């Protein structure tokens, strides 16, 4: 069944190509299409295009569909193009001609938009909750290891003393920036497109303010053309946010893989989290972090892919935009998987103590030696040259009596401020 024609003369090969995987991905949108249809029915009743009995009958059947979806007893068979045609068929099959009234004042275009935006709003909130869970884990780890020193690196050369507390909390605070990207994506998706129809509105006197409130959107997308132009942009906004958190996770995973190597040996994980080699019995491989890194690096490319897909498209709807749906749904699934498995794994990290006691890190304290000369009255440049000369003449003796809070450590007050910052922006 197709919403656009009673006669099915479309070549089967063409139909399969144009429908693609829409039936599969529309199951993610099914409950949202029902929610939007219920709001639309109530609005049609409000403007007197449906009477009381018609409204009641349609809402009852839409609730029945909702129950079928929740219980996983609802499917989109091959004879239907998508979720929208299946729901209209169901209502017509149950209610006769009354079911055909459901499409009054709307188009499949705004049906897709409103269902997709409701779905994306929920998934953004879901992703944010998982980011918050990881944030909480990292804050706990940072408190636990605030004074456990770690070499800091620039250019992959040992640079200055750092700490595991600083390392964990740096990623915790970076997650707040990722949250800000999702907040922006949420606002972009929090504008009601229902009633824009095919992009040029409806000649019926529909009440778009009513459906905005009914569906829980903060505001209306007033211009109907702008509503349709947002197709592609709503998905891209979420992909940019996903790219941001993917960047944080992929960098974190690279750190972990490096720090797990025998040459560094800063951290280990239990055997339950590492894999072995088929021929080398000593191996403990960080496969899980390598896979998260690769998945995240792939997700980082999605905003660019969306940009290329929309290149040179004029305003109004184009079928190109259909392909955004599957890509953003898969991206959401992937980033949620990565967040869950990463949080589960990082909780089990074991760190090595007294790393900086190794002689190869003696020069890492040079800045501390330099600063103490400044406190004695040296100018910074003279102090720098003095320590540099000591290093060159091999007379340098590292001063390891450092203040953990000032060098490499992170105090509880700082962590409390980071938590406040997260709460403010979450």
Secondary structure, DSSP 8 states (H G I E B T S, - for coil): -BTTBSS--S-HHHHHHHHTTHHHHHHHHHHHHHHHHHHHHHHHHHTTSS-HHHHHHHHHHHHHHHHHHHTT-----TTSSSHHHHHHHHHHHHHTHHHHGGGTT--HHHHHHHHHHHHHHHHHHHHHHHHHHHHHHHHHHHHHTTT-EEEEEETTEEEEEEEHHHHHHHHHHHHHHHHHHHHHHHHHH-EE-TT-TTTT--SS---HHHHHHHTT-SEE---HHHHHHTTTHHHHHHHHHHHHHHHHHHHHHHHHHHHHSTTT--EE--GGG-B--SS-TT--B-HHHHHHHHHHHHHTTHHHHHHHHTTT--SS--GGGHHHHHHHHHHHHHHHHHHHHHHHHHTT-EE-S-GGGSGGGGGGGHHHHHHHHHHTT--HHHHHHHHHHHHHTT---------TTTTT---HHHHHHHHHHHHHH-
